[in-house]
Amino acid sequence: MNSGRRGVLAFLGSLVLGAPSLGKAASKSSAFAESRSEYKPRHVLCFLGTEKGLAALQQSARTAVDTFAGDFSIDEEYSQDEPDDRMERSFNVCWDRVDPDTYQEADEEAVAGHGSVLYVLGPSMDAENAVTTSATALQFVQHMLDHGAIAVKGESAGVAHGARRWKELFEQSRSDAASGDLLALARTCRLAFARRPIGDDANGMASVGFHLVGLPDIEVGFIRKDENLPSTNPEQLKIAALMDDIADQMARDGVETTVTAHHATLSNDMRYEDDSYKFNPFGVVSIQDYKL
């Protein structure tokens, strides 16, 4: 049994009461991408708490580590028992722009009024265990929101959701795990921890964070109907949907098959330094001249 399948079964056992059938899990497994670098991705999770709330956040995180996330660790260097005045701007930049209900006014107020910050580090991942590790990260997020955290951001791709959306994603991951569907679980974790689309009209738009589910990121160079007008929100959502569709295909059919089907290219990730949390060791799939 390979490490990916062991990871799937370990996650299913810890998250869901009653193990689903192995045949069902095997029939819905994900294809694994080939790494193009020695770098291994990891989750960095940022939790905001109330005034003088660091000790409570740390205790909640230790409970998570002890009960279901043994490979995760608390960062002692950057966590702090006071507000971080950069957080409000950071969350404003990082709110997911694809789901229109990803955050609410109460989430913005929680960020603005926070009084403590805790960082948690996930283990280094490879393609075979990225999905199950990300599912554990999502469970960690929900555990912290249930036990003192008032806002959460995934630093490895720079994405944030409000408390309601985090819970929705976690509940979906439980459903995916219960059915033994690793493809669906990969999609849910990707929606939770990756960000798309980012970029501009001139250079194209891209995803960041697909490495957290063991896949290359996607860049799209596009042609607009009117080059004199900026891309619209519906057009950007269309690009995001394309990225999601291609990611689903890569997880199902493999990277090489998907790249060929879309007449795309796969290259090394030159956007970030190879020791950056956002660097994708599985590369970047590029699609050019996509017509909006």
C-alpha positions, -999 to 999 in steps of 0.1 A, spaced: 0 0 0 15 34 -10 19 64 13 -9 82 -4 -34 54 3 -22 51 39 -27 88 43 -62 86 29 -72 58 52 -56 75 82 -76 106 75 -108 88 70 -103 69 102 -97 101 122 -123 123 107 -153 100 100 -170 75 123 -170 42 104 -145 35 77 -159 37 41 -152 7 18 -117 4 4 -132 -3 -30 -150 29 -31 -120 49 -20 -98 31 -46 -123 38 -74 -121 75 -67 -84 81 -61 -65 111 -74 -36 111 -99 -3 123 -85 18 151 -101 56 147 -104 77 172 -85 101 193 -104 120 206 -73 134 194 -40 111 218 -22 82 203 -4 51 225 3 36 231 37 7 249 53 11 280 73 -21 289 91 -28 322 107 -53 324 135 -66 356 151 -78 357 187 -93 381 212 -73 406 234 -47 387 254 -60 355 238 -27 339 227 -26 314 256 -61 302 248 -52 299 211 -21 279 219 -40 255 242 -66 249 215 -38 243 190 -20 219 213 -53 199 217 -56 196 179 -20 185 176 -24 159 203 -57 145 190 -56 145 152 -28 167 138 4 152 152 26 165 124 15 201 128 34 225 151 29 259 168 52 287 156 66 304 187 86 331 168 59 351 150 29 344 172 20 373 195 -3 383 223 -12 417 208 -28 430 176 -9 430 144 -17 463 126 -10 447 92 -39 422 95 -68 443 84 -51 452 51 -38 416 47 -72 401 51 -88 427 27 -63 416 1 -67 379 8 -105 374 10 -115 348 -16 -131 367 -45 -148 338 -62 -174 328 -36 -195 360 -32 -205 350 3 -170 340 15 -170 367 43 -195 389 61 -194 422 80 -189 403 112 -157 387 98 -143 420 89 -151 433 124 -134 403 140 -102 410 120 -103 447 128 -108 440 165 -84 411 170 -60 411 199 -37 381 194 -21 361 165 -11 325 164 7 308 135 6 270 130 29 251 106 19 220 88 44 192 78 62 191 45 41 174 19 46 155 -13 20 149 -40 8 116 -25 -1 130 9 -9 166 1 -47 161 -1 -50 143 32 -27 167 49 -47 196 36 -79 179 49 -63 178 83 -54 215 79 -90 222 72 -101 202 102 -75 222 123 -91 255 110 -126 244 121 -113 231 155 -97 265 161 -128 285 151 -148 263 175 -122 270 203 -113 306 204 -101 318 170 -122 346 155 -106 347 120 -84 325 99 -61 329 69 -41 304 49 -7 320 44 7 295 19 -15 310 -8 -27 341 9 -63 332 11 -90 340 37 -126 330 43 -151 340 68 -161 317 97 -193 305 79 -174 296 47 -147 278 65 -173 257 83 -190 250 50 -158 238 34 -150 216 64 -184 200 64 -180 193 27 -146 177 34 -163 154 59 -189 144 33 -161 138 8 -142 116 32 -173 97 42 -178 87 6 -142 78 2 -139 102 -28 -104 116 -29 -111 136 -60 -139 155 -43 -118 159 -12 -90 174 -33 -114 199 -49 -128 209 -15 -93 214 -1 -82 234 -32 -112 257 -28 -103 262 8 -66 269 5 -58 281 -30 -64 315 -45 -75 324 -80 -75 343 -102 -47 367 -95 -28 389 -120 -38 414 -146 -51 418 -182 -17 424 -197 2 394 -183 -27 370 -177 -41 355 -146 -30 326 -125 -38 305 -95 -16 301 -64 -18 273 -39 -26 243 -61 6 227 -47 -12 223 -14 -32 195 -31 -3 182 -51 -10 199 -85 7 225 -107 -8 260 -107 -24 273 -138 -17 305 -158 -42 318 -184 -33 344 -211 -66 356 -226 -81 376 -254 -109 400 -246 -136 411 -270 -125 447 -265 -89 452 -256 -96 488 -247 -118 478 -217 -106 461 -185 -117 426 -178 -150 424 -160 -158 404 -128 -179 378 -148 -149 374 -172 -125 368 -142 -150 343 -127 -150 325 -161 -112 323 -159 -114 310 -123 -139 283 -135 -115 273 -162 -87 269 -137 -110 247 -115 -120 226 -144 -84 220 -155 -74 212 -119 -102 187 -116 -90 171 -148 -54 169 -137 -64 152 -104 -86 127 -123 -66 120 -155 -31 131 -147 -11 163 -155 5 151 -188 -28 140 -203 -46 172 -192 -18 194 -206 -20 177 -239 -58 179 -241 -57 217 -236 -27 223 -259 -10 238 -229 26 238 -216 41 227 -183 71 245 -169 89 253 -137 74 279 -114 94 310 -120 70 333 -101 84 327 -66 117 318 -50 120 281 -45 120 285 -8 88 305 -7 56 290 7 38 300 -25 64 283 -48 49 253 -66 73 224 -70 49 207 -94 52 235 -119 28 258 -137 5 249 -166 2 277 -191 -27 283 -215 -24 311 -241 -49 330 -262 -80 319 -242 -110 337 -257 -133 353 -232 
